[in-house]
Amino acid sequence: MYNSDTMNAFRLALLLLTLPALACRPVLAIGWGELLLLNGLLLLLFGLPLWRFWKKRHKKD
C-alpha cells in the first residue's frame, strides 16, 4: 500500500544524494591528447629501464 510518509522520505533521500552530483563539475578533465602524452612519458620513464633490466637478466650466453 502507498504510504506518503515513506515515499516522501525516499524522495528526500534521493534528492539529497543526487543534487550534489548535479551541482559539481569535474575538476580534472583529460582529453585523448593528454592521455597519449602521459602514456608516452610513462613508457619512456619506466619502459626503457625495465627493458634493459629484462635483457640483462635474460641474456643468453
N, C-alpha and C positions, 0 to 999 in steps of 0.2 A: 504494500500500500504506500502511496505517496505521502511522505512526511515533509512538510515545508521547512521545518527547522533543520533537519538533516541535510536537505538539498541546499539550503542557504549556507550552511557551514561548509559543505563541499564546494560550492561555487566560490566562497570567500577564500578557502584554502587554494583552490585552483588559480584564482586571480592573484593571490599573493605569491604564488610560485612562478607564474608566467609573466607578470608585469615587469620585474627586473630584467628578464631576458629580452623583452621588447625595448626597454629603455637603454640598454648597453650597446655600445658599438665596439667592434673589435679594436684592440689596442695595437696588435701587430698583424699587418697584412702582408703576406709574401706572395709574390707572383711567380710565374714559371721561370722567368729570367733569373731572379734572385735565388730560387731553389736550385737551378742548374749551376749557378756560380758557386753556391755554398757546397754542393756535392763535388764540384771540381776541385775546390780548395781542400776539402777534407780528403779527397782521393790523393792529391799531391802530398798533403801533410802526413797522412798515415799510410797510404798505399805504397809509396816508394820505399820507405824504411822496412815495412813488413815484407815487401817483395825481396829486398836484399837479404833480409834475415832468413827468409824461406829458402832462397837459392844457396846461401852459405850453409845452412843447416842440412840441406838435402843434396849436397854436392856429390856427384858420382866420381869415384876415383878410378 
